[in-house]
């Protein structure tokens, strides 16, 4: 009887350990995806800034052409 309870306890602890390992692996995968998303956001911000700068340049050139 005690042996069965002990075996059940050991089995339960084993399942908990495996569950924790899976959670850690999932967390690492989520962290990698988050880093990828942040890199894309940074690239988008950079692109948007470049587009805004070019827009200002074009608007300035149009004003110069209109004044001719």
C-alpha positions in Angstrom: 0.0 0.0 0.0 2.7 2.5 1.0 4.7 1.5 -2.1 1.8 2.3 -4.4 1.4 5.7 -2.8 5.1 6.3 -3.0 5.1 5.3 -6.7 2.2 7.6 -7.4 4.0 10.5 -5.7 7.2 9.8 -7.7 5.1 9.7 -10.8 3.3 12.9 -10.0 6.6 14.7 -9.3 8.0 13.3 -12.6 5.0 14.7 -14.5 5.5 18.1 -12.8 9.2 18.2 -13.8 8.3 17.3 -17.4 5.6 20.0 -17.5 8.1 22.6 -16.2 10.6 21.7 -18.9 7.9 22.1 -21.6 6.9 25.5 -20.1 10.5 26.6 -20.2 10.9 25.5 -23.8 7.7 27.3 -24.7 8.8 30.5 -22.9 12.1 30.4 -24.8 10.2 30.0 -28.1 8.0 32.9 -27.2 11.0 35.1 -26.3 12.5 34.3 -29.7 9.3 35.2 -31.5 9.1 38.4 -29.4 12.6 39.4 -30.4 11.7 38.8 -34.1 8.6 41.0 -33.8 10.7 43.7 -32.1 13.2 43.6 -34.9 10.4 43.9 -37.5 9.0 46.8 -35.6 12.4 48.5 -35.6 12.8 48.0 -39.3 9.3 49.4 -39.9 10.0 52.5 -37.8 13.2 53.1 -39.7 11.4 52.7 -43.0 8.6 55.0 -41.9 11.1 57.6 -40.8 12.9 57.4 -44.2 9.6 57.7 -46.1 8.6 60.8 -44.0 11.9 62.4 -44.7 11.5 61.8 -48.4 8.0 63.1 -48.3 9.2 66.4 -46.8 12.0 66.6 -49.4 9.4 66.1 -52.2 7.0 68.6 -50.7 9.9 71.1 -50.5 10.9 70.5 -54.1 7.2 70.9 -55.2 7.1 74.3 -53.4 10.3 75.3 -55.2 8.9 74.3 -58.6 5.7 76.2 -57.9 7.6 79.3 -57.1 9.4 79.3 -60.4 
